Amino acid sequence: MATVLIQAFITLDGFLAQEGTLSGILHTPDRYGILQTCMKGICRLPCNIPFLDLNDWKANRDGILLMDAVPENLGVVGSMLRFRMADELVLYVLPSFQGNGIRLFTANPGQSSWRLAGIRTYSDGICRMHYRRTVDGYSPG
């Protein structure tokens, strides 16, 4: 069974970082661990994957399935959280307020608990937080 990891770039006010805000981080992805996360994924899930197909993907594959939280797939990301199909979250928090845009959690993701698996801060103020979903108070792995 595969692990589903959601990766998101957000600002301090909870909006998905817009392209102008992301330019620095995207020009040096190896500095922030983005390349390592992408290389861990055996498959980057497509933005247009039907939600009903996700269960099959997760059940019939091994390794890590990576999905970037972008405006085009926030409905799928929300459903994956609501139905506990997402196992890990990697959040990059950029030290800025955007003031507008699209929030990462636009729909109610349902109640769940997550354990901080790692945190890394960078000299430019970017913070990378890695969370794993807990199951009934237990964190696998």
N, C-alpha and C positions, 0 to 999 in steps of 0.2 A: 504494500500500500504506500502510495506517495504522500509526501508532506507538502501541503500547500502554503506557500509563503507570499504574503502581500507586501509590496514595497511602495512607500509613499513619501513624497517630498511636500512638506507643509510649512507654513509660516507660523509665527507665534500666535496669530489670531485664528488659527485653525483652517485656513484656506489652502487648497492645493496651490503650490507655488507656480506662478506663471512663468513663461519662458524667460522673460527678462531677469527675473529673480534667480532662475536656475542657471544662468549662463556660466557663472564661475564654477559651480559644482560639476556641470556637465563637461566642461573643458578639461578637467583633471579627475576623471572618475576613479582612477586607481588610488588617488590620495584618500578618498572617502570610503573605500571598501566596496564600492558599487560593482567594480569588475569582479571581485571575489564572490559577491553574492550572485551575480549573473552566471559565473562559471560553475557555481554549485548547482544551479538549476539544470536538470536534464532537459527541461522544456520550459520555454517562456509561453505561458498561456495566451492565446490570441484574445484581443479585446472583444471580438464578436462571437466568442464561444457561447453557445446556448447553455443556460444554467443547468438544464436537465442532463447535458453531456458531462458536466463536471464530476458527478458521482462515478461515472464509468471511467473517466480519466484517472481519478484518484484511486479507485479500486484496482485498476489493471496496470498500473505503472509503479515503478520504484523510484527512489530518489526524491528530488525536490521539484515541484512545479511552481514556477515564479509568475506572479501577476503584478504588473505595475498599476497602481491606482491612478488612473487618468480620467478626465471627464467622460470619455467615450465608454468606460466600463464601470462607472460607479454603481450602477444598478446591480451588476453581477457581484462586485465587491461587497456591497451591502447584503446581498442574499447569501454570499459565502459566510459572512460573519453571523448573520441571523440564524442560519441553519448549521452553524458550527462546522463548516467545511474547511475554514481557514485554520491552520495550525500555528502559524508564526506571522508576526508583523515586524517589519523593519521600517521605522519612521525616521526620516531625516528632518529635523526641525531647523529651519533657517532663521537666523536672528533678525527678523524684520516683521513689520506689520504691513500687510498688503491692503487692508481696508475693504476689499471687495473680492468677488470671485466665487469659486465653487468650494464649498466645504467638503472635507473628506467624508464626514459622516452626515450625509444629507438625509438619510432615512434612519429610522430606529434600528440599530444593529442587534437589538435584543440584549439580554443580560448575559454576561460571561465574565470570567476572571482570567487574568493574564499575569504571568510571572516575568519579571525583567531578567532576561538571560545575558544581557551585556549592554554596556553603554560606552560610548567613546565621544569625547569632545575634541574639537579642533581649534586651532589658534584663531581662526576667523569667526568663531562663535557657533558654527554648525554643530549640532548634537545628533549622533546616530544612536537610536535606542532599538534594541532587539528584544521582542517579547515572544513568549510561548504561551499558548492557551493552556489553562489548567482544566482538568477534568475532575469534578467533585473534590476540589481542594488538592488534587494530586497533579504534579507536573511531570509528564512523561519526558524521558531523556534529559 
